[in-house]
Protein backbone atom coordinates (compact mmCIF):
# COMPACT_ATOMS: atom_id res chain seq x y z
CA UNK A 1 0.00 0.00 0.00
CA UNK A 2 1.28 3.44 -0.85
CA UNK A 3 1.98 5.92 1.93
CA UNK A 4 -0.39 8.82 2.38
CA UNK A 5 -1.07 11.52 4.93
CA UNK A 6 -3.53 10.34 7.54
CA UNK A 7 -6.96 11.97 7.37
CA UNK A 8 -7.50 14.42 10.23
CA UNK A 9 -8.66 12.60 13.34
CA UNK A 10 -10.61 15.56 14.68
CA UNK A 11 -13.13 15.53 11.82
CA UNK A 12 -16.05 13.07 11.87
CA UNK A 13 -14.49 11.04 14.61
CA UNK A 14 -13.09 11.18 18.09
CA UNK A 15 -9.49 12.35 18.68
CA UNK A 16 -7.15 9.56 17.61
CA UNK A 17 -9.95 7.54 16.02
CA UNK A 18 -10.97 8.76 12.59
CA UNK A 19 -13.45 6.66 10.63
CA UNK A 20 -11.93 4.60 7.83
CA UNK A 21 -11.79 6.13 4.36
CA UNK A 22 -13.50 3.77 1.91
CA UNK A 23 -13.75 3.80 -1.88
CA UNK A 24 -17.30 3.18 -3.04
CA UNK A 25 -17.99 0.35 -5.44
CA UNK A 26 -19.52 2.82 -7.89
CA UNK A 27 -16.40 5.01 -7.93
CA UNK A 28 -14.30 2.30 -9.54
CA UNK A 29 -16.92 1.25 -12.07
CA UNK A 30 -19.46 -1.52 -12.25
CA UNK A 31 -17.48 -4.12 -14.21
CA UNK A 32 -14.04 -4.08 -12.56
CA UNK A 33 -12.68 -7.55 -11.67
CA UNK A 34 -12.53 -8.03 -7.92
CA UNK A 35 -8.75 -8.37 -7.61
CA UNK A 36 -8.20 -5.25 -9.72
CA UNK A 37 -10.65 -3.30 -7.56
CA UNK A 38 -8.79 -4.34 -4.42
CA UNK A 39 -5.37 -3.57 -5.88
CA UNK A 40 -6.39 -0.09 -7.04
CA UNK A 41 -7.87 0.80 -3.66
CA UNK A 42 -4.81 -0.45 -1.81
CA UNK A 43 -2.35 1.36 -4.08
CA UNK A 44 -4.26 4.62 -3.69
CA UNK A 45 -4.12 4.40 0.11
CA UNK A 46 -7.73 3.66 1.04
CA UNK A 47 -8.61 1.92 4.28
CA UNK A 48 -11.27 -0.29 2.72
CA UNK A 49 -13.55 -0.92 -0.21
CA UNK A 50 -17.27 -0.89 -0.83
CA UNK A 51 -19.01 -3.72 -2.63
CA UNK A 52 -22.39 -3.97 -4.32
CA UNK A 53 -24.37 -7.17 -4.68
CA UNK A 54 -23.63 -7.07 -8.42
CA UNK A 55 -19.87 -6.91 -7.76
CA UNK A 56 -20.22 -9.81 -5.36
CA UNK A 57 -22.06 -11.94 -7.89
CA UNK A 58 -19.44 -11.15 -10.54
CA UNK A 59 -16.70 -12.28 -8.17
CA UNK A 60 -18.64 -15.46 -7.42
CA UNK A 61 -18.97 -16.12 -11.16
CA UNK A 62 -15.19 -15.76 -11.38
CA UNK A 63 -14.76 -18.51 -8.81
CA UNK A 64 -14.45 -16.61 -5.52
CA UNK A 65 -16.55 -17.23 -2.45
CA UNK A 66 -17.08 -14.75 0.37
CA UNK A 67 -14.19 -16.11 2.42
CA UNK A 68 -11.80 -15.78 -0.52
CA UNK A 69 -13.00 -12.23 -1.23
CA UNK A 70 -12.52 -11.26 2.41
CA UNK A 71 -9.03 -12.79 2.48
CA UNK A 72 -7.92 -11.02 -0.72
CA UNK A 73 -9.13 -7.63 0.49
CA UNK A 74 -7.83 -7.98 4.04
CA UNK A 75 -4.44 -9.21 2.86
CA UNK A 76 -4.14 -6.09 0.73
CA UNK A 77 -5.06 -3.88 3.68
CA UNK A 78 -8.42 -2.81 2.27
CA UNK A 79 -11.13 -4.98 3.84
CA UNK A 80 -14.72 -4.74 2.65
CA UNK A 81 -16.22 -2.04 4.90
CA UNK A 82 -19.38 -1.10 3.01
CA UNK A 83 -22.06 -3.18 1.29
CA UNK A 84 -24.99 -2.06 -0.83
CA UNK A 85 -27.53 -1.42 -2.23
CA UNK A 86 -30.97 -2.19 -0.85
CA UNK A 87 -33.65 -0.95 -3.26
CA UNK A 88 -37.16 -1.80 -4.36
CA UNK A 89 -38.41 -2.44 -0.83
CA UNK A 90 -41.23 0.13 -0.82
CA UNK A 91 -44.11 -2.07 -1.92
CA UNK A 92 -44.95 -5.71 -2.52
CA UNK A 93 -45.05 -5.10 -6.26
CA UNK A 94 -41.56 -3.57 -6.30
CA UNK A 95 -40.12 -6.22 -4.02
CA UNK A 96 -40.09 -8.87 -6.72
CA UNK A 97 -38.04 -12.07 -6.83
CA UNK A 98 -34.92 -10.29 -8.14
CA UNK A 99 -35.09 -7.66 -5.43
CA UNK A 100 -35.63 -10.27 -2.74
CA UNK A 101 -32.57 -12.15 -3.96
CA UNK A 102 -30.54 -8.95 -3.92
CA UNK A 103 -31.74 -8.14 -0.41
CA UNK A 104 -30.73 -11.57 0.88
CA UNK A 105 -27.35 -11.21 -0.82
CA UNK A 106 -26.67 -7.84 0.81
CA UNK A 107 -27.57 -9.28 4.22
CA UNK A 108 -25.26 -12.25 3.60
CA UNK A 109 -22.44 -9.97 2.41
CA UNK A 110 -22.68 -7.81 5.50
CA UNK A 111 -22.39 -10.80 7.80
CA UNK A 112 -19.67 -12.48 5.76
CA UNK A 113 -17.48 -9.36 5.73
CA UNK A 114 -18.27 -8.23 9.26
CA UNK A 115 -19.95 -5.02 8.06
CA UNK A 116 -22.64 -3.79 10.43
CA UNK A 117 -24.53 -1.36 8.21
CA UNK A 118 -26.00 -1.56 4.72
CA UNK A 119 -26.89 1.28 2.36
CA UNK A 120 -30.52 1.64 1.29
CA UNK A 121 -32.45 3.97 -0.98
CA UNK A 122 -35.87 4.14 -2.60
CA UNK A 123 -36.49 5.56 -6.05
CA UNK A 124 -40.23 4.95 -6.11
CA UNK A 125 -42.41 7.93 -5.16
CA UNK A 126 -44.76 6.57 -2.52
CA UNK A 127 -46.65 8.11 0.42
CA UNK A 128 -44.28 8.76 3.32
CA UNK A 129 -46.35 6.64 5.69
CA UNK A 130 -46.10 3.70 3.30
CA UNK A 131 -42.34 4.18 2.95
CA UNK A 132 -42.01 4.32 6.73
CA UNK A 133 -43.89 1.07 7.19
CA UNK A 134 -41.88 -0.60 4.44
CA UNK A 135 -38.60 0.67 5.88
CA UNK A 136 -39.53 -0.73 9.28
CA UNK A 137 -40.14 -4.07 7.58
CA UNK A 138 -36.75 -3.89 5.88
CA UNK A 139 -35.06 -3.24 9.23
CA UNK A 140 -36.89 -6.20 10.73
CA UNK A 141 -35.79 -8.48 7.90
CA UNK A 142 -32.18 -7.30 8.29
CA UNK A 143 -32.10 -8.47 11.90
CA UNK A 144 -30.88 -6.86 15.08
CA UNK A 145 -27.20 -7.42 14.22
CA UNK A 146 -27.36 -5.26 11.08
CA UNK A 147 -28.22 -1.58 10.62
CA UNK A 148 -30.08 -0.27 7.57
CA UNK A 149 -28.83 3.19 6.56
CA UNK A 150 -31.33 5.22 4.53
CA UNK A 151 -30.01 7.65 1.91
CA UNK A 152 -32.07 10.64 0.79
CA UNK A 153 -31.91 11.53 -2.91
CA UNK A 154 -33.65 14.62 -4.32
CA UNK A 155 -35.13 12.75 -7.30
CA UNK A 156 -36.44 9.88 -5.17
CA UNK A 157 -39.28 9.04 -2.82
CA UNK A 158 -37.00 10.20 0.03
CA UNK A 159 -36.00 13.60 -1.37
CA UNK A 160 -34.32 15.35 1.55
CA UNK A 161 -32.85 14.99 5.02
CA UNK A 162 -36.04 15.97 6.83
CA UNK A 163 -38.04 13.26 5.06
CA UNK A 164 -35.34 10.65 5.62
CA UNK A 165 -35.16 11.45 9.32
CA UNK A 166 -38.96 11.39 9.62
CA UNK A 167 -38.98 7.89 8.11
CA UNK A 168 -36.17 6.62 10.35
CA UNK A 169 -37.73 8.22 13.44
CA UNK A 170 -41.25 6.98 12.79
CA UNK A 171 -40.11 3.51 11.76
CA UNK A 172 -38.91 3.30 15.38
CA UNK A 173 -36.39 0.55 14.83
CA UNK A 174 -33.10 0.42 16.78
CA UNK A 175 -31.24 -0.69 13.65
CA UNK A 176 -32.35 2.25 11.47
CA UNK A 177 -29.90 5.01 10.50
CA UNK A 178 -29.06 7.63 7.88
CA UNK A 179 -26.48 8.30 5.15
CA UNK A 180 -25.48 11.83 4.12
CA UNK A 181 -23.95 12.27 0.65
CA UNK A 182 -22.50 15.53 -0.71
CA UNK A 183 -24.22 15.26 -4.09
CA UNK A 184 -27.66 14.69 -2.60
CA UNK A 185 -27.04 17.26 0.13
CA UNK A 186 -26.29 19.98 -2.41
CA UNK A 187 -28.93 19.11 -4.98
CA UNK A 188 -31.58 18.83 -2.25
CA UNK A 189 -30.63 22.31 -1.03
CA UNK A 190 -29.55 21.20 2.43
CA UNK A 191 -27.71 23.55 4.79
CA UNK A 192 -26.15 23.09 8.22
CA UNK A 193 -29.34 24.25 9.96
CA UNK A 194 -31.19 21.22 8.53
CA UNK A 195 -29.19 19.01 10.88
CA UNK A 196 -30.69 20.62 13.98
CA UNK A 197 -33.58 18.17 14.35
CA UNK A 198 -31.55 15.08 13.45
CA UNK A 199 -29.65 13.27 16.23
CA UNK A 200 -25.96 13.06 15.38
CA UNK A 201 -25.90 9.37 16.26
CA UNK A 202 -28.49 8.66 13.57
CA UNK A 203 -25.98 9.43 10.80
CA UNK A 204 -23.88 6.32 10.38
CA UNK A 205 -22.19 6.98 7.02
CA UNK A 206 -20.94 10.00 5.07
CA UNK A 207 -20.22 10.00 1.33
CA UNK A 208 -17.88 12.47 -0.36
CA UNK A 209 -18.03 13.73 -3.95
CA UNK A 210 -18.88 17.03 -5.63
CA UNK A 211 -21.31 18.56 -8.12
CA UNK A 212 -21.24 20.34 -11.45
CA UNK A 213 -21.69 24.12 -11.59
CA UNK A 214 -25.06 23.66 -13.32
CA UNK A 215 -27.41 20.75 -12.55
CA UNK A 216 -28.12 18.33 -15.39
CA UNK A 217 -31.60 17.33 -16.51
CA UNK A 218 -32.79 14.87 -15.43
CA UNK A 219 -30.81 15.16 -12.18
CA UNK A 220 -30.26 11.43 -11.86
CA UNK A 221 -28.14 11.58 -15.02
CA UNK A 222 -25.64 13.77 -13.20
CA UNK A 223 -25.78 11.65 -10.07
CA UNK A 224 -25.08 8.40 -11.92
CA UNK A 225 -22.31 9.52 -14.24
CA UNK A 226 -21.10 13.07 -13.84
CA UNK A 227 -20.05 13.62 -10.25
CA UNK A 228 -16.76 15.33 -9.49
CA UNK A 229 -14.04 14.49 -6.95
CA UNK A 230 -14.74 16.12 -3.57
CA UNK A 231 -13.46 19.68 -3.41
CA UNK A 232 -13.18 19.88 -7.20
CA UNK A 233 -16.74 21.03 -7.86
CA UNK A 234 -19.28 23.55 -6.67
CA UNK A 235 -20.84 21.89 -3.65
CA UNK A 236 -18.53 22.86 -0.77
CA UNK A 237 -17.80 19.32 0.37
CA UNK A 238 -15.54 20.62 3.15
CA UNK A 239 -18.39 22.80 4.39
CA UNK A 240 -20.71 19.81 4.66
CA UNK A 241 -18.06 17.86 6.55
CA UNK A 242 -17.58 20.77 8.92
CA UNK A 243 -21.35 21.03 9.49
CA UNK A 244 -21.53 17.34 10.34
CA UNK A 245 -18.50 17.66 12.62
CA UNK A 246 -20.01 20.62 14.44
CA UNK A 247 -23.22 18.61 14.88
CA UNK A 248 -21.28 15.79 16.55
CA UNK A 249 -21.55 13.21 13.78
CA UNK A 250 -19.07 10.32 14.12
CA UNK A 251 -19.84 7.91 11.26
CA UNK A 252 -18.73 4.33 10.97
CA UNK A 253 -17.20 5.10 7.57
CA UNK A 254 -16.46 7.98 5.25
CA UNK A 255 -16.89 6.77 1.69
CA UNK A 256 -15.71 8.45 -1.49
CA UNK A 257 -18.51 8.00 -4.01
CA UNK A 258 -17.56 9.78 -7.22
CA UNK A 259 -19.75 8.21 -9.88
CA UNK A 260 -18.11 9.51 -13.04
CA UNK A 261 -18.01 8.01 -16.52
CA UNK A 262 -15.01 10.18 -17.39
CA UNK A 263 -13.09 9.12 -14.29
CA UNK A 264 -13.67 5.42 -14.87
CA UNK A 265 -12.67 5.80 -18.53
CA UNK A 266 -9.21 6.86 -17.35
CA UNK A 267 -8.63 3.55 -15.61
CA UNK A 268 -9.42 2.16 -12.19
CA UNK A 269 -6.01 2.85 -10.68
CA UNK A 270 -6.01 6.50 -11.73
CA UNK A 271 -9.59 6.92 -10.55
CA UNK A 272 -8.72 5.57 -7.11
CA UNK A 273 -5.67 7.83 -6.77
CA UNK A 274 -7.56 10.92 -7.89
CA UNK A 275 -10.49 10.56 -5.53
CA UNK A 276 -8.36 9.50 -2.58
CA UNK A 277 -6.19 12.59 -2.79
CA UNK A 278 -9.25 14.78 -3.26
CA UNK A 279 -10.96 13.28 -0.20
CA UNK A 280 -7.89 13.76 2.01
CA UNK A 281 -7.67 17.39 0.91
CA UNK A 282 -11.34 17.96 1.75
CA UNK A 283 -10.95 16.44 5.21
CA UNK A 284 -7.89 18.58 5.81
CA UNK A 285 -9.74 21.68 4.59
CA UNK A 286 -12.63 20.87 6.92
CA UNK A 287 -10.19 20.60 9.81
CA UNK A 288 -8.67 23.97 9.01
CA UNK A 289 -12.06 25.60 8.68
CA UNK A 290 -13.19 24.09 11.96
CA UNK A 291 -10.13 25.45 13.72
CA UNK A 292 -10.11 28.79 11.90
CA UNK A 293 -13.64 29.96 11.06
CA UNK A 294 -12.24 32.96 9.22
CA UNK A 295 -13.74 34.08 5.89
CA UNK A 296 -10.29 34.99 4.53
CA UNK A 297 -9.09 31.45 5.22
CA UNK A 298 -12.13 30.04 3.44
CA UNK A 299 -11.53 32.27 0.43
CA UNK A 300 -7.92 31.10 0.18
CA UNK A 301 -9.19 27.52 0.13
CA UNK A 302 -11.52 28.37 -2.73
CA UNK A 303 -14.66 27.33 -0.83
CA UNK A 304 -17.84 29.26 -0.13
CA UNK A 305 -20.59 28.05 2.13
CA UNK A 306 -23.31 29.72 0.06
CA UNK A 307 -22.56 27.95 -3.25
CA UNK A 308 -25.55 26.16 -4.78
One Martini backbone bead per residue (centre of mass of N, CA, C, O) as a GRO file, in nm:
protein
  308
    1UNK     BB    1   0.098   0.035   0.021
    2UNK     BB    2   0.066   0.353   0.001
    3UNK     BB    3   0.155   0.644   0.111
    4UNK     BB    4  -0.019   0.870   0.343
    5UNK     BB    5  -0.197   1.101   0.472
    6UNK     BB    6  -0.370   1.136   0.743
    7UNK     BB    7  -0.662   1.181   0.836
    8UNK     BB    8  -0.829   1.375   1.028
    9UNK     BB    9  -0.927   1.306   1.366
   10UNK     BB   10  -1.130   1.567   1.424
   11UNK     BB   11  -1.304   1.450   1.184
   12UNK     BB   12  -1.556   1.242   1.214
   13UNK     BB   13  -1.435   1.197   1.514
   14UNK     BB   14  -1.227   1.095   1.743
   15UNK     BB   15  -0.954   1.136   1.899
   16UNK     BB   16  -0.758   0.896   1.728
   17UNK     BB   17  -1.055   0.812   1.562
   18UNK     BB   18  -1.097   0.770   1.258
   19UNK     BB   19  -1.265   0.700   1.001
   20UNK     BB   20  -1.273   0.517   0.744
   21UNK     BB   21  -1.150   0.517   0.408
   22UNK     BB   22  -1.370   0.464   0.134
   23UNK     BB   23  -1.433   0.295  -0.169
   24UNK     BB   24  -1.663   0.291  -0.381
   25UNK     BB   25  -1.794   0.089  -0.611
   26UNK     BB   26  -1.878   0.312  -0.821
   27UNK     BB   27  -1.604   0.461  -0.861
   28UNK     BB   28  -1.470   0.187  -1.012
   29UNK     BB   29  -1.706   0.058  -1.127
   30UNK     BB   30  -1.912  -0.224  -1.249
   31UNK     BB   31  -1.664  -0.415  -1.415
   32UNK     BB   32  -1.451  -0.482  -1.199
   33UNK     BB   33  -1.236  -0.680  -1.099
   34UNK     BB   34  -1.174  -0.766  -0.787
   35UNK     BB   35  -0.860  -0.753  -0.774
   36UNK     BB   36  -0.842  -0.471  -0.907
   37UNK     BB   37  -0.999  -0.317  -0.698
   38UNK     BB   38  -0.814  -0.376  -0.459
   39UNK     BB   39  -0.546  -0.272  -0.577
   40UNK     BB   40  -0.633   0.023  -0.623
   41UNK     BB   41  -0.708   0.092  -0.331
   42UNK     BB   42  -0.435   0.026  -0.203
   43UNK     BB   43  -0.250   0.214  -0.376
   44UNK     BB   44  -0.409   0.482  -0.290
   45UNK     BB   45  -0.483   0.444   0.048
   46UNK     BB   46  -0.708   0.292   0.146
   47UNK     BB   47  -0.904   0.123   0.407
   48UNK     BB   48  -1.136   0.043   0.193
   49UNK     BB   49  -1.423  -0.124   0.055
   50UNK     BB   50  -1.685  -0.138  -0.168
   51UNK     BB   51  -1.991  -0.347  -0.217
   52UNK     BB   52  -2.191  -0.493  -0.442
   53UNK     BB   53  -2.391  -0.738  -0.539
   54UNK     BB   54  -2.284  -0.742  -0.832
   55UNK     BB   55  -1.986  -0.777  -0.758
   56UNK     BB   56  -2.023  -1.039  -0.602
   57UNK     BB   57  -2.134  -1.209  -0.834
   58UNK     BB   58  -1.891  -1.176  -1.020
   59UNK     BB   59  -1.690  -1.313  -0.828
   60UNK     BB   60  -1.835  -1.580  -0.818
   61UNK     BB   61  -1.816  -1.636  -1.127
   62UNK     BB   62  -1.485  -1.634  -1.088
   63UNK     BB   63  -1.455  -1.831  -0.807
   64UNK     BB   64  -1.550  -1.669  -0.555
   65UNK     BB   65  -1.583  -1.644  -0.222
   66UNK     BB   66  -1.626  -1.476   0.062
   67UNK     BB   67  -1.360  -1.568   0.194
   68UNK     BB   68  -1.176  -1.491  -0.043
   69UNK     BB   69  -1.248  -1.195  -0.057
   70UNK     BB   70  -1.165  -1.122   0.231
   71UNK     BB   71  -0.868  -1.211   0.205
   72UNK     BB   72  -0.778  -1.028  -0.026
   73UNK     BB   73  -0.849  -0.756   0.108
   74UNK     BB   74  -0.700  -0.788   0.382
   75UNK     BB   75  -0.415  -0.844   0.264
   76UNK     BB   76  -0.420  -0.544   0.125
   77UNK     BB   77  -0.569  -0.341   0.346
   78UNK     BB   78  -0.892  -0.360   0.214
   79UNK     BB   79  -1.154  -0.407   0.347
   80UNK     BB   80  -1.478  -0.473   0.369
   81UNK     BB   81  -1.695  -0.172   0.471
   82UNK     BB   82  -1.919  -0.188   0.232
   83UNK     BB   83  -2.272  -0.238   0.158
   84UNK     BB   84  -2.475  -0.289  -0.148
   85UNK     BB   85  -2.819  -0.218  -0.255
   86UNK     BB   86  -3.117  -0.123  -0.114
   87UNK     BB   87  -3.406  -0.193  -0.311
   88UNK     BB   88  -3.747  -0.221  -0.373
   89UNK     BB   89  -3.908  -0.200  -0.062
   90UNK     BB   90  -4.193  -0.028  -0.077
   91UNK     BB   91  -4.335  -0.279  -0.222
   92UNK     BB   92  -4.460  -0.570  -0.331
   93UNK     BB   93  -4.418  -0.514  -0.634
   94UNK     BB   94  -4.111  -0.426  -0.609
   95UNK     BB   95  -4.061  -0.695  -0.435
   96UNK     BB   96  -3.924  -0.902  -0.608
   97UNK     BB   97  -3.728  -1.166  -0.673
   98UNK     BB   98  -3.473  -0.998  -0.735
   99UNK     BB   99  -3.484  -0.820  -0.481
  100UNK     BB  100  -3.478  -1.049  -0.274
  101UNK     BB  101  -3.205  -1.156  -0.356
  102UNK     BB  102  -3.047  -0.898  -0.305
  103UNK     BB  103  -3.114  -0.869  -0.009
  104UNK     BB  104  -2.988  -1.136   0.086
  105UNK     BB  105  -2.704  -1.072  -0.016
  106UNK     BB  106  -2.648  -0.824   0.157
  107UNK     BB  107  -2.676  -0.965   0.424
  108UNK     BB  108  -2.454  -1.177   0.373
  109UNK     BB  109  -2.223  -0.982   0.326
  110UNK     BB  110  -2.219  -0.839   0.595
  111UNK     BB  111  -2.156  -1.096   0.760
  112UNK     BB  112  -1.903  -1.198   0.606
  113UNK     BB  113  -1.745  -0.898   0.646
  114UNK     BB  114  -1.836  -0.741   0.915
  115UNK     BB  115  -2.077  -0.558   0.844
  116UNK     BB  116  -2.320  -0.328   1.013
  117UNK     BB  117  -2.398  -0.177   0.738
  118UNK     BB  118  -2.655  -0.070   0.500
  119UNK     BB  119  -2.748   0.049   0.198
  120UNK     BB  120  -3.037   0.268   0.130
  121UNK     BB  121  -3.301   0.308  -0.124
  122UNK     BB  122  -3.577   0.509  -0.293
  123UNK     BB  123  -3.731   0.578  -0.598
  124UNK     BB  124  -4.006   0.556  -0.527
  125UNK     BB  125  -4.320   0.730  -0.523
  126UNK     BB  126  -4.441   0.744  -0.199
  127UNK     BB  127  -4.591   0.743   0.075
  128UNK     BB  128  -4.449   0.803   0.372
  129UNK     BB  129  -4.600   0.590   0.539
  130UNK     BB  130  -4.527   0.355   0.355
  131UNK     BB  131  -4.222   0.381   0.374
  132UNK     BB  132  -4.202   0.344   0.677
  133UNK     BB  133  -4.320   0.060   0.690
  134UNK     BB  134  -4.116  -0.066   0.491
  135UNK     BB  135  -3.860   0.006   0.650
  136UNK     BB  136  -3.928  -0.153   0.901
  137UNK     BB  137  -3.931  -0.425   0.752
  138UNK     BB  138  -3.637  -0.416   0.663
  139UNK     BB  139  -3.513  -0.408   0.945
  140UNK     BB  140  -3.633  -0.677   1.036
  141UNK     BB  141  -3.497  -0.853   0.816
  142UNK     BB  142  -3.200  -0.787   0.892
  143UNK     BB  143  -3.167  -0.751   1.191
  144UNK     BB  144  -3.008  -0.671   1.494
  145UNK     BB  145  -2.700  -0.690   1.361
  146UNK     BB  146  -2.821  -0.482   1.151
  147UNK     BB  147  -2.793  -0.178   0.962
  148UNK     BB  148  -3.011   0.061   0.812
  149UNK     BB  149  -2.918   0.300   0.562
  150UNK     BB  150  -3.064   0.598   0.471
  151UNK     BB  151  -3.097   0.763   0.152
  152UNK     BB  152  -3.115   1.068   0.025
  153UNK     BB  153  -3.292   1.180  -0.284
  154UNK     BB  154  -3.421   1.431  -0.483
  155UNK     BB  155  -3.549   1.203  -0.706
  156UNK     BB  156  -3.705   1.065  -0.474
  157UNK     BB  157  -3.903   0.934  -0.210
  158UNK     BB  158  -3.633   1.061  -0.054
  159UNK     BB  159  -3.545   1.398  -0.094
  160UNK     BB  160  -3.458   1.451   0.218
  161UNK     BB  161  -3.360   1.481   0.540
  162UNK     BB  162  -3.635   1.515   0.677
  163UNK     BB  163  -3.766   1.263   0.554
  164UNK     BB  164  -3.561   1.054   0.645
  165UNK     BB  165  -3.593   1.108   0.949
  166UNK     BB  166  -3.892   1.051   0.969
  167UNK     BB  167  -3.871   0.755   0.888
  168UNK     BB  168  -3.671   0.660   1.104
  169UNK     BB  169  -3.832   0.757   1.349
  170UNK     BB  170  -4.116   0.615   1.280
  171UNK     BB  171  -4.011   0.323   1.259
  172UNK     BB  172  -3.875   0.243   1.531
  173UNK     BB  173  -3.568   0.133   1.492
  174UNK     BB  174  -3.255   0.041   1.617
  175UNK     BB  175  -3.153  -0.031   1.294
  176UNK     BB  176  -3.175   0.278   1.215
  177UNK     BB  177  -3.043   0.503   0.956
  178UNK     BB  178  -2.805   0.736   0.803
  179UNK     BB  179  -2.718   0.909   0.499
  180UNK     BB  180  -2.459   1.141   0.379
  181UNK     BB  181  -2.444   1.321   0.065
  182UNK     BB  182  -2.320   1.565  -0.122
  183UNK     BB  183  -2.496   1.559  -0.373
  184UNK     BB  184  -2.773   1.548  -0.224
  185UNK     BB  185  -2.734   1.788  -0.043
  186UNK     BB  186  -2.713   2.002  -0.267
  187UNK     BB  187  -2.964   1.924  -0.455
  188UNK     BB  188  -3.160   1.958  -0.188
  189UNK     BB  189  -3.066   2.223  -0.021
  190UNK     BB  190  -2.877   2.183   0.209
  191UNK     BB  191  -2.807   2.280   0.549
  192UNK     BB  192  -2.689   2.297   0.862
  193UNK     BB  193  -2.976   2.353   0.994
  194UNK     BB  194  -3.100   2.064   0.910
  195UNK     BB  195  -2.959   1.908   1.160
  196UNK     BB  196  -3.105   1.991   1.429
  197UNK     BB  197  -3.333   1.739   1.427
  198UNK     BB  198  -3.080   1.544   1.405
  199UNK     BB  199  -2.926   1.297   1.531
  200UNK     BB  200  -2.601   1.222   1.518
  201UNK     BB  201  -2.627   0.902   1.560
  202UNK     BB  202  -2.801   0.855   1.289
  203UNK     BB  203  -2.527   0.902   1.139
  204UNK     BB  204  -2.329   0.640   0.980
  205UNK     BB  205  -2.277   0.786   0.691
  206UNK     BB  206  -2.033   0.929   0.457
  207UNK     BB  207  -2.033   1.104   0.134
  208UNK     BB  208  -1.794   1.182  -0.118
  209UNK     BB  209  -1.809   1.468  -0.342
  210UNK     BB  210  -1.934   1.643  -0.640
  211UNK     BB  211  -2.053   1.924  -0.835
  212UNK     BB  212  -2.181   2.088  -1.071
  213UNK     BB  213  -2.256   2.404  -1.159
  214UNK     BB  214  -2.483   2.264  -1.337
  215UNK     BB  215  -2.755   2.107  -1.355
  216UNK     BB  216  -2.894   1.826  -1.469
  217UNK     BB  217  -3.113   1.677  -1.726
  218UNK     BB  218  -3.174   1.472  -1.536
  219UNK     BB  219  -3.039   1.444  -1.222
  220UNK     BB  220  -2.957   1.138  -1.236
  221UNK     BB  221  -2.743   1.170  -1.453
  222UNK     BB  222  -2.537   1.307  -1.275
  223UNK     BB  223  -2.526   1.103  -1.037
  224UNK     BB  224  -2.448   0.843  -1.248
  225UNK     BB  225  -2.187   1.018  -1.428
  226UNK     BB  226  -2.107   1.347  -1.310
  227UNK     BB  227  -1.920   1.352  -1.090
  228UNK     BB  228  -1.697   1.491  -0.852
  229UNK     BB  229  -1.444   1.547  -0.682
  230UNK     BB  230  -1.378   1.640  -0.386
  231UNK     BB  231  -1.331   1.995  -0.415
  232UNK     BB  232  -1.390   2.005  -0.760
  233UNK     BB  233  -1.649   2.181  -0.721
  234UNK     BB  234  -1.987   2.332  -0.611
  235UNK     BB  235  -2.056   2.202  -0.292
  236UNK     BB  236  -1.888   2.213  -0.035
  237UNK     BB  237  -1.764   1.957   0.118
  238UNK     BB  238  -1.622   2.082   0.365
  239UNK     BB  239  -1.877   2.216   0.481
  240UNK     BB  240  -2.031   1.956   0.540
  241UNK     BB  241  -1.827   1.831   0.728
  242UNK     BB  242  -1.831   2.057   0.934
  243UNK     BB  243  -2.133   2.036   1.005
  244UNK     BB  244  -2.115   1.748   1.113
  245UNK     BB  245  -1.903   1.797   1.325
  246UNK     BB  246  -2.062   2.019   1.486
  247UNK     BB  247  -2.301   1.799   1.540
  248UNK     BB  248  -2.142   1.509   1.617
  249UNK     BB  249  -2.052   1.333   1.390
  250UNK     BB  250  -1.967   0.958   1.393
  251UNK     BB  251  -1.892   0.760   1.164
  252UNK     BB  252  -1.809   0.450   1.042
  253UNK     BB  253  -1.786   0.595   0.754
  254UNK     BB  254  -1.593   0.722   0.475
  255UNK     BB  255  -1.707   0.778   0.146
  256UNK     BB  256  -1.607   0.760  -0.194
  257UNK     BB  257  -1.858   0.891  -0.435
  258UNK     BB  258  -1.754   0.893  -0.773
  259UNK     BB  259  -1.972   0.913  -1.031
  260UNK     BB  260  -1.771   0.862  -1.333
  261UNK     BB  261  -1.715   0.815  -1.656
  262UNK     BB  262  -1.445   0.966  -1.697
  263UNK     BB  263  -1.286   0.836  -1.467
  264UNK     BB  264  -1.312   0.537  -1.555
  265UNK     BB  265  -1.183   0.578  -1.843
  266UNK     BB  266  -0.885   0.623  -1.699
  267UNK     BB  267  -0.893   0.414  -1.481
  268UNK     BB  268  -0.886   0.262  -1.175
  269UNK     BB  269  -0.620   0.369  -1.054
  270UNK     BB  270  -0.661   0.672  -1.115
  271UNK     BB  271  -0.930   0.704  -0.972
  272UNK     BB  272  -0.834   0.632  -0.687
  273UNK     BB  273  -0.618   0.852  -0.659
  274UNK     BB  274  -0.790   1.103  -0.709
  275UNK     BB  275  -1.009   1.063  -0.478
  276UNK     BB  276  -0.824   1.036  -0.240
  277UNK     BB  277  -0.684   1.309  -0.249
  278UNK     BB  278  -0.943   1.476  -0.241
  279UNK     BB  279  -1.047   1.375   0.035
  280UNK     BB  280  -0.808   1.461   0.209
  281UNK     BB  281  -0.832   1.762   0.143
  282UNK     BB  282  -1.116   1.802   0.260
  283UNK     BB  283  -1.053   1.714   0.551
  284UNK     BB  284  -0.838   1.929   0.593
  285UNK     BB  285  -1.018   2.174   0.534
  286UNK     BB  286  -1.221   2.116   0.761
  287UNK     BB  287  -1.019   2.148   0.989
  288UNK     BB  288  -0.936   2.439   0.935
  289UNK     BB  289  -1.226   2.559   0.952
  290UNK     BB  290  -1.276   2.472   1.241
  291UNK     BB  291  -1.023   2.628   1.363
  292UNK     BB  292  -1.075   2.872   1.122
  293UNK     BB  293  -1.347   3.086   1.115
  294UNK     BB  294  -1.233   3.243   0.834
  295UNK     BB  295  -1.303   3.396   0.545
  296UNK     BB  296  -1.010   3.417   0.432
  297UNK     BB  297  -0.950   3.118   0.448
  298UNK     BB  298  -1.181   3.022   0.266
  299UNK     BB  299  -1.089   3.175   0.013
  300UNK     BB  300  -0.810   3.033  -0.015
  301UNK     BB  301  -0.958   2.748  -0.061
  302UNK     BB  302  -1.220   2.794  -0.255
  303UNK     BB  303  -1.465   2.836  -0.056
  304UNK     BB  304  -1.839   2.838  -0.023
  305UNK     BB  305  -2.127   2.816   0.167
  306UNK     BB  306  -2.328   2.956  -0.077
  307UNK     BB  307  -2.330   2.744  -0.268
  308UNK     BB  308  -2.536   2.536  -0.470
   0.00000   0.00000   0.00000
